Amino acid sequence: MTKRYINNKTSECSKPLRVLYIINSFSWGGAEKLVYDLSIGLIKKAEFVGVIALYRQDNDTETKMIADLKKVGVKTAILGKTAGKGRIKSIYDIYQFGKINRVNIIHGHCSVPMLFAKIAGKMLRVPVVCTIHNTRGYSAKREKNSSWMVSKYVSIGQAVENYMIQELNIKKNNIVPIFNSINTEQFPIVKKDPNFWVKYGGKKGEQVILNVARVHQQKNQLCLARAINRCIKDGESNIRAYILGNFDESDQTYIELRKYIENEGIADHIIFLGMHQNVNDFLHNADCFVMTSKYEGLSVAFLEAVISGLAIVVTDMPFVRELNSISNCSTVIQQDDDKALASILEKKSYKQQSLETISLFKEKFSMKEFVDQHYNLYKKVLDSTVS
């Protein structure tokens, strides 16, 4: 994968930059985490940075993210929108926030926030930037009808860019590639704690498999559960999988997953951790990172696993091929192949990342560069609006 840049050097905007981000929620999801890190970096360069979340989470993660952003001078707001309702009020609230804070560029992340960003941007008469974060889940019809409202689209990886061009019919000359990055300062090397997993229901000395993702149909944790079940039936019982991410007990995917786990009698071997802020500790104390997703854009969790030095087993996806072309950083299985996954886990036929790979990924996916690229994009967009 060849990483492309808007401009390797950062230059000053001819206009004071006052940017507003629109996201789904304050959570550690890939897109939301990227905006969090981007905002903290950009506030050092911009006159104003604001972040509006459409949906409320009411949890410790939301509270911490808002407090962190406020501490560095980023202004935040939560609209408290309900799914499928309150669209007009939400757009008006975004408009009011933008007007009061004299926002001069709006950046929407993910499908619904993008739509609201487009409309609010037109109401405020400011340019709009939109980032596509996945290779599914966006409407070609919606982009066809609303792409005229967008100054520039951002793709987070080559697979996403291909999807944007081929499936969403977005013109290549209106796409800027800024590939996902990681804040390496949040992932220092830490010494393994042999008792780390005991406090999360584990045992000292067992093989620890870590999945970092919300419980969702896209993430296909059922494949992981079936693989763990195979391992246990084959006599490899000293193994436990931990799912680090949000889950909704009323969600059908979660219900079906729990039902399978309970019916097979493997509840002690699969632990739902929910959300935690110390992701680095979990990564450094696991034996293997497993991603069973059906599709991804360019997974931040995957990048974090690489720079943490963790062995990775992952289902075949375009972004995985991209990253393996940089360095052979993961063992790849076919989609939904729990038999192959179980075989790898039983034999422990996976290897930790080399120091060379860790160093290479830290360089290629630098958050500082990610911030600079966005700053330069905004400068270019703002300068092009000067009459």
N, C-alpha and C positions, 0 to 999 in steps of 0.2 A: 504494500500500500504506500503510495507516494503522498505525503502530506503537503498540501498547498496552502499558501498564505496570501492574505490580502496585501500585507506589507510587513516585512520583518522588523521595521523600525516604527516606533510610536512617535507621532507628531501631534502638535496641539490643534484642537478644533478651532476653527475660525469663529464658531459660536460656542458659548458656554454650554456644556452638555448637561441636559436634564432628562434623564431616562426613566421610564416606568416599565417594569416587568409585570406581566400578567401570568399567573400560574394556577394550577388546580388547588393546591393546598401547601401548607408548610409541613413537609414530611421529608424523610430521607430517600424518597423515590429518586430515580436517576435524573429526571429533568429538574425536579425541585431542588435537589442537592446541587446541581450545576448552577442554577440561578442563585442559590445561597452563596456559593463560593465566588461566583462572578460578581455579585453585588458587593461583597466585602473587598474584592480587588479593585473594582471600578470606582468605588467611592473615593479612592485616593486620587483619581484623575478627573472625576466629574464634579460639576457644581451641585448636582442633586441626583440621588438614586432612590426610587421608590419600588416597592414590591406589593402587589395586590394578589391575595389568594381568594379564589371564588368560594371554596368550601372550608368549613370549620372542622377541626379535628378534636379539639378539647383534650389534648394529652400533653405529656411532658415534653415530647419532641417539638411540638408546635410552640410551646412556651419558651423553650431554650432557643430555638431558631430566631424567634422574634426578639428575644432579649439580646442575642449576639448581634443581630443586625442593627438594633437600636443603639447598641454600645459604640458602633463605628460610625453612626450617623445616617444609616439607611432608614427611611420612613416606610412603615408597613401598614397594611389594612387587611381585614378579613371581611368579605361581604356576607358570609353565612348563607350562601345560596343553597337552595334545595334542588336536587336533580330534577330537571324538566320543568322547573318553575322559576319565577322571578327574573326572567331574562331582561325585560325592559328596565326594571329597577336596578339590576346589576350594571347594565350599560350606562345608565344615568349616574350611578355612584362612581364608576370609573371616570366618566366625563368630569364630574365635579372634583374628584381627586386630582385629575390631570390639570384642570383649569386653575384650581387653588395653588398648586405647586408649580405652575408654569412649565409643565412638561413639554419638551420639544421633540421627543421620539418615544414611541411605544413598541415594546418587544413582547410578542405573545409566544408562549411555549405550550405545545400540545393542542389538540383539535379545538376544544371548546374555548379555552383562553385565546387562541388565535382569532376565532370569530369575533369575540368581544373586543379584542385589540383592534381589529380592522374597523369595526363600526365606530368605536370610541375615537380612533385616530382620525377618521373622517370628520366626526363632530368637532374635534379639537383643531382640525386642519394641520395635523402634524404627520410626518412619515411613520410608516409602520414596518417593522421587521418581524418575520415569523420563522420559528425553528420547528422543523419536522423531526421528531424523536424516534420514529419507528418505521418499520417496513409494512405495517398494516394499521388499520384503524382510522384512516383518514378518508374523506369523501372526495372523489374526483369531481363529482358534480358541484360540490361546495367550492372547491378551489377554482373550478372553471368560472363560476359565477362571481367569485370574490377576489381573484388574484390581482385584478386591476387596483385593488386597495393597498397592495403590498409593494413597498419599495424594493425590498430584497428578501428572499428566502434563504435560510441557513440550513445546510445539511450537516449532520453530525458524523457521517462516515460515508464511504463509497457505496455501500449497499443501500443506504438511505437515499443517496443522490440518484442512484439508478431507479429506485422506486418512485421518486419524485418525478423523474422525467418520463418513465415508461408507464406508470400507473396513474399518476395524478396530472400528467400532461403539463407540468410546469416547465417553462422554457429554461434551457441550460444557462443562458446568459443572464437569467435573473436569480441564479443560485450561487451562493457563496459557501464554499466548504470550510467549516471550522469544526474540526473533529473533536469529539468529547475528550476531556482532560481530567486530571485528578490533582487534588491539593496534596502533594507528597508530604508536606509538613504534618498532616493529620495521620500519617501512617509511618511513624518511626519504627525501627526494628526493636522489638521487645523480647525479653527472655521468656521462654515457655514456662508456664506455671503448671506443674504436674497435678495440682489440685483444682485447676481452673474450672473444669466442667462439673465437679462435684456439686457446686452451688446451683447448677442448672439441671440437676437430676441425673448426672452422669456418674461414671466410675473412673477411678484412677487407672490408667494403662490401657483403656479400650481404644479401638480405632474410631476416630471422630470424623464424620463427614459433615460438611457445612454447606447449606444452601442459603444464599442471601437473596431473598426475593419475597414480595408479598404473595400470599396464597391466592392464585388466580389461574384461570383456565390457560392463559398464555404461558405461564411458568411451568405447567404440567408436573407438579410435584407428585402426582400419582405414579409417574414413571419411577421416580426415586423410591417411593414407598414399595413398589413391586420389587425393585432391585434389592432393597434391604430385606424384604421377605424371602427372596430367593437365597440370599446369603445365610440367613438364619436356618432355613430348611436344609441347606447344604452343610450345616454344622459350624458355620462361621458366626457364632452368636456374640462374640466380643466386639460388637460394632454398634454404633449409635449415630443417627442422623439428626441434625439440628436445623430447623428452618427459622432463619432470622429475618423477620419481616411482618408487616401487618397482616391480620386475618380478620374476617368478618364471620362470626358464628352463624349468621343467617344466610350467608352466601352459599349458593348451591354447590359450587366447586369445593368449598371447605367442607360442607356437609358430606359430600360423596367421598372425599379424601378421608375424613374421620371415620366414616362408616367402614371403609375398606380396612383401615388400620385396626379398628376394634374387632371386626369380624375375623381378621387373620391373627388376632392376639399378639400384635407387635407394638402396642401402645408404649411399652417401656423403651422401645428402640427408636422411636421418632418423637422428638420434642419440639413443640411449637414455642419459640422464644418470644414472639411478638417483636416490637421495635426496641432497639437499644442504641445508645449513642456511641458506645465504645466499640465500634465495629472492628477497629484495629486489633483489639485484644482477642476477639473471636477468631479473626483470620490467623493471627500468629500462633494460636493454640490448637488449631485444627490440623488434621493430617491431610485432608483433601477437600478441595472446593468442587462441588458438583452443580452444574447448571443444566437443567433438563428442559429449557424453554423451547417452545415451538417456533418463536421468532423474536428477534431483538433488533434494535437499531445498531448501537455500538455501546455495549453494556459497561456502565461505570463500575458496577460490582465486579465484573470480570477484570477490568484494569486494576482495581484495588487489590484483587487476589494476586495478580501477577507481581505488583510491586511489593506485596507482602511476602513474596517468595513461595507462596503456597502452590502445591500441585493442583492441576485443574483437569477435570473430566467434563466434557461438554457435548451437547448434541450439535449436529452439523447445521450451521447457519452461515450465511454470507459473511457476516462480520468476523466470525471465527476464522474463516479462510484468510481474510484480510490480515488479521493479527498474527496468525501462524506463518504468514509469508514474511513478516518482519523478523520473527524468531519463533522457533517451534515451542510455543509456550503452553500447549494443551494437548490432551489426548481426546480425540474426537470419536463419537459413536453416532450411529444413525438415529434419526428421530424416533422417540418412543421405544427404543431398544433396551428394555430393562434387563434382558438376558446378558447382553454385552456389558452393560454397566455393572451388573452383579459379578461377572467374571473378573473384571478389572479390580473391583473392590476386594474380592476374595483373595486374589493373587497379589494385591497391592502393587499392581503393575503400572504405577504412575510415579513421576519424579518431581522433586521440588524444582523451582526455578533457579537457573544459574545466576551468578552475580552479574554476568554480562547481560543477560536478558533483563534483569531488574533495572540495571543502569540505563539500558537502551530505552526501556519504556518510560522511565522517569524523565528522560530527555525529550522523547517524542511527544509525550502527553503532559506537558508542563502547564500548570494552571496560570502561571505568569504569562506565558505565551498566549493562552486562551483568552485572558483578559485583554492583552494588547491587540489581539486580532479583532475582538468585538469593539474596542475603542476606535480602531482604525476604520472598521465598517461604519460605525455611527458617524465618524467624521466625514467619510465619503458621502454617505446619504444626506447628511445635513448640508454639506457644501453644495451638493447637487440641487438643493431646493432654494439656494440663494438666487434671487432674480437679478 
